Amino acid sequence: MTRIVWTIVILAILLAPAHSQYLARMFTDDAFPMQGGSLVWLAEGPVTGGDMADLAIADLNGDGQEDLLVGSGYGDLLYYRRLAGDIFAAPDSLIADSAASASWPPKPRQVSPALVDWSDDGQLDLLLGWEGQLLWYQLRGVALRGGQAMRLADGTKIAEAIRQVAPEVGHLAPTVGDVDGDGDEDLLLGGDDGSVWWLERAAHEVGSRWKTPRRLRAGGSPVVVGSRARPCVLEWDDDGDADVLIGQGDGELWLLRGSPDGLEAAERISVRGQSGLTALAPQLASPGEIWLGTADGLVLRARPSSDTLEYSGKLLARPAPLDVGQAAAVSALDWNGDGRLDLLVGNRRGDVHVFEQIGVGEKLMMTSAKAVSATSGIVCAAEGYAWPRCADADGDGDLDVFVGTGAGLVELWINSGSFVRRGPVRVAGQVIRTAGAALVAPCDYDGDGDVDLFVGSKAASTPNTEATLPAHRVAYFENKANSRPSLPIFNKGTLITIQIKGGSQQAPLDGMVLGPQLAEPLATAARGATDFLLTADLGVFLFSTSQSRSSYPFLEIGSWPGRLPPALAPAVYSAYACDFLGTGRPVLLCGLEQYGMIVACTNCLP
C-alpha cells in the first residue's frame, strides 16, 4: 500500500466520529444496528455511493490512473481504486461506523469531496463539504494534519461568511479550477439553494487563505440554477478560456462558456441516451470525458459534443454492491431454472430487473442486472416505484408479473413468450388504487388453484384522493375465476384486521400503530397456523393467524404489556422471506430505500 493510501486510511479514522454512517457496516456483514446481515454483491456492477453521489477524481495511489471518491447524501465517503482499464476495485468506506451516533434509517448528511494539491507540496489534499461546514485536510505521506475549517484572509470561516449574506445557502459543495485565468486554482462552491460562489486565493502558501466570496456571475448576472448546485471547471470548447458546467437537483445541466470578457450566460446541456436523471454532480475525469454523480448514487460516463453530453455507460466495479438506485423492492424466484433462487427487484425509477445467483462464497454474488423484456420494450412502472412479484396469474403454467406502481395501481403483465401489459387490476370492475405507492403479494392463499392478492401501500406525502385502499391498511382480494387457464377475476375482498395481543388484563391494540404497509403469508406452520410477514413503518414483524385459509385472515402477534412487539428487522423498503441460500433455513431479504441495496439476514426468522 502506498503512502497516499495510508493517509486515506488515517483520514478515515479521524473523520469517523463526525460522519458515521452505514456503508462501512454493510461492507463488513453487519447491515443494521445490532442486527447481522450480509450485503448482496454483483460480480461486476455499477460503482455506487448509495445515494446523492458527489464526486472527486484523482490518482490517489500514484499508479498513474484516476481513482474515485464518492460522497453520499447519508454521510458516507467511498474510495474506489481504479484497476487496469475502466474497471474499479470493490469500494472501501473511508468513514468508519460509530455505534454511539448510529441511527436507522440513516439521516440526510451530504458529503461533497474535492481533491487538489491545495498547499503546493506535491501531495493531494482533501476539501470536504459536510453539514454546513467546509473542511480542509492536509496529507503529508503517512502523517496527516487534522482537519480545519477553510477560512478567509481575515480568519473568518468561509461557510459562515457566506451564510451571513445568504442564510438560505444550505450545504456547500467544493470544486477547484482556474476560473479567472490568472494561473492559480480558485474555489467554487455550489449551494443547495442553487447559488454558486467564487473565491480567489489570497496567497500561495501552506494554509492558504481566501478572498471574500462573491456570487459567480455569467452574462452580467449572478448564477442561479435549481436546487443543489454542483459546479465543475473544465475546457468544454478548447478555446483557452475556462468554462463552468453546473449540475442541479432535478438533473439539468448548465454550461457557462468562458470568454475574454468573462463567463457567458448559461445554456442548457442535455445528456443524450439517458432520461429521468436527477441530482447531477459533474466532474472532469479526462479531457474527453465527464463523470456524473446521480441521485440514485450511481456514476455515469459521458463525452461532450457541441451542446450535448453523449452518455457512454456507467462506471463499473469488480465486485460491486448490488444497488438498484433507490427504493429496492425485492423478491426471489428461480428465474433461469438452474435450481438457485434469483432476485426480482424494482426501484424508484420504475425499472424491473432480474439478478441471477451465481454462487454463495465469501460474498453473496449475483450477475449484472437484466431488464425483463416485454412486447412494448421492458416491464416497468411508468409512474415509478416499481414493486414486482411473479405468479402464474392466468393458469397457463408460466410466470406472469404483477407490478405495484407509484401511482397506486397494480399492473398485470402476462407472459406470452414476452410480457404483455394487460392494464391495472380491478375488483368488481373498479380499479384498485392505493393511497400511496402500491405493494402487492400474489399467492394462492385459499388453496383453490388460482392466484389471490394481498395489496398494501407506502405512506404518501400527498395521499391519493381517489384511493380505494387507505393508507396503513392491507387488503385481501380473492380470485373467483371459474376456470383455468383464464385471467384472474377479483369480485370481492376485505381489509385485514391486524391486532397486537397484550396480557390477560389488557385489551388488544390495533396493529395500525405499527404503520402496516403489506402482509404476506408464509408457509403453513405445523400447528396449523399461517405466519405472515408484515412490513410496516416501524419495522418488519412476524404475525400469524389460526383461521383456516378458506376464511379471511385475522392477524395477531404477542407482546409484553405496555410494549410493542419486537421487530425482526428495522424499517426497510421491502422484505421477503425465502430459502435464498438453499440451506433449508429461511433468509429475510431486505431491500433498502435510502441506499437501494439488498441485505440478506440469516438470523431474523425462526
N, C-alpha and C positions, 0 to 999 in steps of 0.2 A: 504494500500500500504506500503510495507516495505521500510526501509531506503535506500536500494540499488536501488530500482526502482525510488525513489525520486531523487537520484543522477543522474540517467539516464535522467530524465526529465530536470534537471538543465543543464546537459551536452548538451541536445538538444538545449536549449536556447542559450548557449554560442557558439555553433558551427554554429547557423543559419546564421549569416551574411556571413560566408565564404563558406558555402556549399549548398546554396539554390538551390533546385530543385523541382520537381513537384509531387512526390507521396503524400506528405502531403496535397497538394491542391486537388488532385484527391480523397483522402480519405474523404474530407470534402465537397463534391459536388461542386467543383469549378475547373473543369478539365483544362481549358485553361485560359491564361491571359485575363481578362475582358470578359470571356465567360463562362457562367454557364453550368454545365453538371453533370450527375451522373454516377459514375463508376458502371459497371455491375459486380456482385459478384456471386460466387458459394456458395451453402450451405455448401459444403465441397470440397476443391480442393487443388492443389499443392501450397506449400509455394513458394513464388517468391520474388526476389529482383528487378524484372523488366528487368534487362539486366546485363550481365557480373558479375555473383554473386561471391563475395568473402566472406568467412565465418569466424565467431568466435563463439565458443561454450563454455558455462559455465553456472553454476547455478547463475543467476543474482538476483533472488528474495529470495534465501535462503530456497526454499521448497524442496530441495534435488533432483530436476530434472534439466536436462540440457536444458537451453534456447538457443536461437539462435539470433545472429546479422548477418544481410546480407547487405553488401555494394554493390552498383551497379556501373555500368560504367557511370552513369549520375549524380553522386554526391549525391545519396540517401543512407541513413542508416536506416534499418528497424529492429525493435525489435519484435521477436516472442516469446511470453511466452508459455512455454510448459504446456499443460493441462494433465489430467490423461492419462497414456498410451503414445501412439506415435502421438497424435494429438496436434497441436499448436493453440493458440488463434489467432484472427484476428490481423494483424500487426499494430504496432504503428510506425509512422515515427518519428525518432529522429532528423530530420533536418527540421525545420520549413521553410515555404516559405517566401521569401522576394521579394516584387514586384520590388524593385529597381534593383535587379540583375537577375530578371526573363527573360527568352527568350524562344521562341518556334520556331523550335524544340529544345529540351534540348541539351546542349553541352556535348561532352565527358568529363568526370571528374571522374575518377575511385576513389572509396573509398574502402580501404582494412583495415578491423579491426582485432585486436588481443586482447584477454582478458587474463590478468595474474596478480598475486599479485607481481608486479614488485618492489614495495617499502617495501615488507616484513612487512606489518602492518596488515595482516589478511583480507584485503579487495581487491577487484578486481580493477585494473587499466586498462585504455584503451590505446592501442597503435594504431595509425592511420596513414596509408599511404594515402596521398592525394595530387595530383597535384605536385609531386616532393618533397613534404615535408614529414618528419617523426615527428609525434607529440605524446606527452605523457601527459595523463590526470590522476591525482591522485583523487581517490574517498575517502572521509572522512565522512561517514554517510550521512547526508543531505547537507554537505558542500563540495564544490569542488574547488580545486586549479586550476587556469586557465591553459589551455594547454600551453606546452612549447616544443620547438624543442628538439629532442633527440640529445645528444652531446657525443663526445669522452672525454676521461680523460683530454685532453688539452683544452677543451672548444669548439672545432670545431664542427659544426653541422655535424651529420653523413651523411646526404644526400649530403651535399656539399663536404665532404671528398671523397665520392665515385665518385661523378661526376668530381672531379679534375683529377682522374686517368682513369675514364671511362665515358666520356661525353655522350655516347650513351645509358646509362643505362635506362634512362626514369623513369617511375613510379616505386616505390619500395613498395613491399607488405611484411609486417612483419609477422613472426611467431616465437614461442619460444620453447625451449626444450634443454635438456642437451646433446648436440652433442658429447662432448669430455669426458663424464663420470666423471667429477670432482665434481658432486653433486650440481651444480647450473645451473640456466637457462641461456642458450646462446640465442643470437638473430640471426635469419636467415632472410635475405632479398632477395626476388625474384625480379629481374629486368625485365622490359618489353623487354629488349634485349636478354633475355634467360639466363643471368648470375645469379649466386647465391652467396651471400656474407655472411660471418660468422664473428660475433663479440662476444668476451668473455667479461664478466663483469669484471670491474676493482675493484669493492668494493661492499660489502653488506651493503648498507645504503640507506636512503631516498634520492632520486635524484641520483641514481647510474649512474656512467659514464662508458664508454666502451672503450675497447682497439681498436687499429687501425683495420679497416675492412680488411679482407682478402678474396680472392676468395675461395669458398668452393672447396675442392679437393676430388676426388674419383678415385681410381685406379691409383694414381700418377699424374693425370691431372686435371686442373680446370674444374669444372662442367659447361657445356653449353648445354642448351636444346633449343627448338624452342622459339618463342617469347612468352612473358607473363609468365615467370617462377613463379610458386606458390608452395613453399616448405612446407612440413609438417613433423615434427619429431614424430616418433612412434616406437613401437616394433612390427615389422612385423612377425618375426620368433621366438620370445620368447627365444632368446639365451643370453639375458642380455646385448647386445650391441644395442645402439640406431641406428635405421635406418632412412633414409630420403626418403619420397615419394614426387616426384615433378610432378605437372601438367603443361601443357603448352597450348598455344593458339589454336592449332589445335586438341586438345582432346587427345593427347598422355600422358601417364603416365610413369614415370621412377622411379625405385627403386634403391637406393644406400644402399646396405646391410652393416651394421656395423660389424667390426671385431676388435680384439685386436690391429691390425696394422692400423686401420683407415677404412674409407669408401671404399668399393669395387666399381669397375667400374659399370656404370649404366646398368640396364637391363630393357627391356620394359615390362610393365604390361598392360594387356588387361582388358577391362570391358565386361565380358560375359553377354549377354542378352540385350545389348544396342549398337546401331550403329549410326554413324553420329554425335558423340558428339564433341563439340568444347569448348575451353576455360575452361578446368577443373581446379578447385581450391579445392584440398583435405584438409580435416581436420579430425583428430581423434575424434570421438564422444564418444566412449567407447572402451574397449579392443577388442571387437569383431566386431566393425562397423566403417566404414569410410563414411563421407558425402562429396559429390562432388558438388561444385557450377559450373554451366554451363554457356555458352554464352547466352542461352535463359533466364537466370535469375532464373532457377529452381534449386532445390536441390535434388540430387539423394542419395539413400542409397545403400551401397554395403558392402560385407563381404570379407575379404582377404582369399584366398585359394591358397596356393603354389605360383605360378607365375601369378595368375589372381585375379581380383575382381569379385565377383558374384553379379550382380545387384539384388536388393531386393525391388525396388519400389521408389516412390517419397515421400518426406516429405509432410504431409498434414496439412492444417489449417482449422478451422471451425469458421466463414466463411473465404473465401479467394478471392482476386481479380481474376476475370476471365482473365487469362493470357495464351495465346497460344504459347508463346515463343518470337517471333519477327514477324513483318510484318503481322498484323492481317487483313485479307481480309474478311469483314463481310457482310452478307445479312440476311434477315429474311423471314420465311415462317412457316406455321403451319405444322410441320413435323409429329406430332403424332396424329393430328386430334382432339385435345381437345379444339379447339377454340382460343387458345393463340398462338401468334407468337413465334417461336423458332429461334435460331440463327444457321446459317450455316457459318462456319469460316474456312479459310485456313491460313497457316502460312509459314514462311521462309523454314522450313524443307520439305515442300510439303505435310504435313498432311491435311486431310479434316475431320472436326469434327462437330457434332451437339450438341448443348446445349439446353435442353428443359426448357422452362419457367415454374416456379412453383409458381409464385405469385409476386405481387407488394406490398411491405410494406415500411418499413423504408429504405430498400435497394432493388434494382432490383436484383432478385435472380434467379439463374439457377441451373440445375443439372450438375453433372460432365460430362466431355466430352465423347461422344460416337463416335467411328470411323464409317464411312459409309462403310458397307460391300460390297464386290464385289466378283465375281467368282474367281478372282485372289488373293483374300485376302481382301484388302481395297482399296477404291478410294483414289488416291493420285496423286501428281505431281512428277514424278521421278526426275525431274530436279530442284525441289524445287520451292518456291514462288507460292504456290497454290492459285488460285483465283477462288473459286467455285460459281456457280449460278445455280439455278434449273429452269427448264421449261419443258413442255411436248414437247420434240423435235420431236417425231415420231407420235404424234397424237393418241396414244392408251389410253389416259385418266389418265396415271400416270406421275409422275415427273421424268425426266432424269436430268443428271448433266453435265453442261459444266464446264471445268476447264482450266483457263489460267495458263500457266506454265512459269518457269524461263527461259526456252529455247525459249520463244517467240511463242509457239504453243498454240492452243486452242483444248483441247482434249474433246471428247464426250463420256460419259458413259451412256449407255441405260439401263433403268430399266426393267429387265425381271424377277422379283422376287428378284434377286440380280443383282447388276450393272455389266454390261459387257462393257469393253473398246472397242470402235469402231475406235480408231485412231484419228489423227489430222483432224480438219475441213478443207475442201478445198473450193476454189472458182474457178469455171471454170476449175476444175482438178488440180489447183495449191494450195499447202498447204499454209494457212495463216501463216505468220511468221512476228512477230513484232520486232522492233529494240531492245527493252528491254523485261522485263517480261510482258507477255500478260495479259490484263484485258478484261473482257467480260461482256456484259449485254444483255441477251436474252429476247426478248419480241415480241408480235405480234404488231409491230408498225403500219403497214398499214391496220390492221383490217380485213385481209382476212382469218383468222382462223389458220394460221401456225406461226412458230417461226422465227423471224428475229434476226439479231445480230448487236450490236454495239461493236466495238473492238478498244481498245487503248493499250497503253503500258507505263510502267515506263521507265524513262531515264536509260540508262546503261552506266557504266564506259567504257566498250568496246562494242560499238554498233555492232549488228549482221550484217555482210556484206551481208547476204543472205535475209535480211528483205524485205518483200513485203509491209510493213506498216512502214514508217519512224517515228522517234521519234517526239513527240509533235503534232501528227496528230491522229484524230479519224475517223474511217471508219464505214460506214453502209452497211451491206450486206442483201439483200432481198431474202427470201426463195421463190423459184419458183417451189417447188414440185407440181405436177398436181393433186395429190390425197392424202387423209388422210385415214387411217394411213399410213405413209411412212417416211423414213428418210428425213431430210431436204436436199434440193438441192440449193446451192448458185451458181448462174452463173453470177451474176453481183453485183456491189457495187460502192460506191463512197466515196471519202474523204469529210468530212463535213466542210463547211465554218463556221467559228466562228468569230464574229466581236463584237467590243465594240463601241457603238454609242456615239459620242460626241455631242456638241451643234450644232445649225443650221449652224454655220460658221466653224465647224471642221469636217474634213473627218473621216470616221470610222477608228478605229485602229484594226489591225489584232489581233485576240484573242490569237495568238501564244505567245504574250508577257506574258501571264499568265502561259505558260507551260502546255497546256492541256494534260491530261492523259486518261480520259474516260468521255463520255457524256451518260447519262442515262435518258430516258424520264420518266416523272411522269404523273399523271392523267391529262386528258384534262381539262383546266380551263373553266369557264362559258363563257368567252369572245371568246372562240373558239381557243385560242392559246394552245400550248403544252409547258409545262415547262420542262426544262432539268436540272438535277443535274450534274454540271461539276466539276470533281475532277482534280485539277491542282497543279503544283509545288508551286504556291503562295497561295493556299487555296482551299476552296470549294465554288462554286458560283452557282447562280440560273440564268440560261439563259432561253430564250423562242424562239419559232418560231410561226409565224402566218400562215405558209403554211399548206396546207392540208396534212394529214398523207399519202395520196396516192402519194405524191411527196417527193423528198429528203429534209431533214430538213436543214434550214439555220438559225443558232443560233445567237441571238443578246442579248445584255444586255446594259442598260443605264449607263451613267457615267457623272460626272461633268467634264466640260472642263479641260483638263490638269491633270486629276486624273484617277487612275484605279478604277474600280468598287469595292464596299465593299464586303468582303467575308462573307459568312455565318459562317464559322469556319476557323481556321488557317490550315496550311498544315498538312494533316493526310495521313495515308497509304491508307485508303479506307473510303468511305462514302455511306450510304444507307438510303433512306427516306421511312418511313412506319408508320403506326399507331401501334407502338410497345406496347404501354400500353393499347390499346383497349379503349381509351377515345374519339376517333373521332378527335384527334388532332395529326398532323404529328410530328414524332420524327426523328431527324437526328442521326443515329448510326455511330459513328466514330471509326474505327479500327486504332490503333497506331502502327507505325513501330518500334519506339525506345523501348517501353515497352511491346508490344504485347497485350495490354489491350484494352477494348472496353468501350467507353463513350457514354451515351445516352443524347443528348442535346434536351430539350423540347421547347426552345425558339428561335431556329435558323430559322425555316421555317415559312413563312407567313400562 
